Amino acid sequence: DSNSDGDTSVYMECAPFQATYMKDKPRLTGRVGLTATKDAASKTPLLDDKATGLQQITDEAFWTSLQQVLTRLTTSGCTLSHVKVTKQILFDKYGEDVASMALLDESQCGKKSKVKADQPLILAVVKDAGGATIFASVITGVPYASPSTALESIELETDQCDTKALKKGFLFSSKWEAKLKPETSAEEAPLLESLPDTIPTISLSLEGQALAQKVLELEAASKEEDKPEEYERQPKQQEQEVKEMHVDPFNVEGTIDYTKLVEQFGSALLDDDLLKRFEALTVGQGRVPSMHRFLRRGIFFSHRDLHSVVSSLEKKEAPLYLYTGRGPSSSAMHLGHLVPFLFTQWLQKALDCPLVIQMTDDEKFIFKGEFDENTGDNLDYFAGLTMENARDIIACGFDYDKTFIFSDLDYIGRMYPNICRIWKSVTTNTINGIFGFEGSSNMGKIAFPAIQAAPSFASSFPTVLNVPPEERRSNKQICLIPCAIDQDPYFRMTRDIAHKLVDKTTHPLGGKPALIHSKFFPPLQGAQGKMSSSNTNSAIFLTDSAEEIAHKIRAFCFSGGRETKAEQEKYGANIETDVAYQWLRFFMEDDEELEQIGKDYSTGSGKYWATGKVKDRLIAVLQNLVAEHQVRRAKITDAEVRKWMTERSIVPPKE
């Protein structure tokens, strides 16, 4: 360790591989450079003795570990390719900061650089066997390799490790050489066709831990079972800053007290009696083998009028349909987005009922859209995200014959009569009071709640749910909405005015939609608030590779484990704050194994006594889940998505 009490804070960054092709033989040479500097938040010196500290940081085990990583790259089918680019293309694609840090060197983008924005450059890209970019760099020499060349080996020359003391730390580097496969030939780089979507960078935050140990921790390779038990030292247990709870449809902050939240919102907790009755209607009918784990573990925990839904289904009073949705804010959905769809898919099968899924591309534009004087607005961008997100939704396994996915931009005309009725029924003061809008809010924000409310009424789907105009008010179909509890304000408003759209004297719920609420899926950094697409290191995305999943879990997943092995064995982990355990509650199906993990981890004993063991199990679960999802998603074409979004009846014809 860099300091016996673990207070020293070290930051390490791996510079891009700066590569030069050599004419005399098929190889690349360059340097891998690393800097260790004092963390701005740290109040302690980096190291008291720079010479001693330098020896600790450049421990031989670290270079050995890095060499093992590089060796694995070349033995797993990695390839090297190169394309012609310009500096301006890289800036436009990745942003000036990322391109300067990860791809270019001082001679290419520094203050004294003579490289012009439109001057041709050669970008070398190393990809793994699956086509994912591992690292890339603009090379400084002329390429003497074929456009796509297999790597034979990468060797570090650690005996040529250079070190340099900085004002606030150290800079050290090692020479490396990459040999190419014998079939390498001298060919000119092809013209630019495509660039990687993102460029990987490596940054590690180390708190009182040896550099070598941290690199080993970040490796995706699983540990051998027969190795002696080692304890992965955890950062000193910090009490996460307790922020005041705030929950609305746009922001979730602070430590969530779900009992208090239910009291504030006026919903009701799911109780054992209601769950038993619901089980009889689902599992008891033989449509599903067991209650969903989200119900067994209290992840879906609150409701509005679910008891009335159950009573109506028991009496066979009226048919039921499900309604949920997605606001397409990014092309890649993350695991938190998956939660309501996994549960809704189970509900559809368990209740054998139709489902409508609203894609609120209009809302995302209204709240996050941009306008440029030269190019105009980006409404079409959000429409495109609808198509991408629909693929992920379809891949969850819904029944095509009973599912209608619709974009608000496309379908809003069919709902417009009901939207008008809702607008007429709700005052601006009410909307502002519920959602916190002010005079500076654009009119679209004030108008949108009615659009999200409209699918709560079956008459918004005259063809899809077979509701003829003459049955608009008398239709008895019940709407059940599975959603995260932050969406509840939309439907409190909807329930208050439902009687103005449906005859409350004949409808089993008085025309109101019913809801079943989920808890929030916590971000990697800690169980406060909810996961966000804007922070890529707080989430596992459905496009992440197995290696990216392993890296994020090991590097960023907040641990409830103790700082030392002795403390862990004595006190055990706090599984209520440990994100790895909490995520297992969401995604591990086996109740017995989950219970055993919780017991071992919370007592510091047994197979899963330590943080590393629990993280490894979570990594395996998530890698399998995401890989299977990616296989299903890859088979879904644009034409298939359009089929699911075609207006058609999804209910059996009336007898």
Secondary structure, 3 states (H helix, E strand, C coil): CCCCCCCCEEEEEECCCEEEECCCCCEEEEEEEEEEEECCCCCCCCCCCHHHHHHHHCCHHHHHHHHHHHHHHHCCCCEEEEEEEEHHHHHHHHCHHHHHHHCCCHHHHCCCCCCCCCCEEEEEEEECCCCCEEEEEEECCCCCCCCEEEEEEEEEEEEEEEEEEECCEEEEEEEEEEEECCCCCCCCCCCCCCCCCCCCCEEEEEECCCHHHHHHHHCCCCCCCCCCCCCCCCCCCCCCCCCCCEECCCCEECCCCHHHHHHHHCCEECCHHHHHHHHHHHHHHCCCCCCCHHHHCCCEEEEECHHHHHHHHHHCCCCEEEEEEECCCCCCCEHHHHHHHHHHHHHHHHHCCCEEEEECHHHHHHHHCCEECCCEECHHHHHHHHHHHHHHHHCCCCCHHHEEEEEHHHHHHHHHHHHHHHHHHCCHHHHHHHHCCCCCCCHHHHHHHHHHHHHHCHHHCCCCCCCCHHHCCCCCCEEEEEEEHHHHHHHHHHHHHHHHCCCCCCCCCCCCCEEEEECCCCCCCCCCCCCCCCCHHHCCECCCCHHHHHHHHHHHCCCCCCCCHHHHHHHCCCCCCCHHHHHHHHHCCCHHHHHHHHHHHHHCCCCCCCHHHHHHHHHHHHHHHHHHHHHHHHCCCHHHHHHHCCCCCCCCCCC
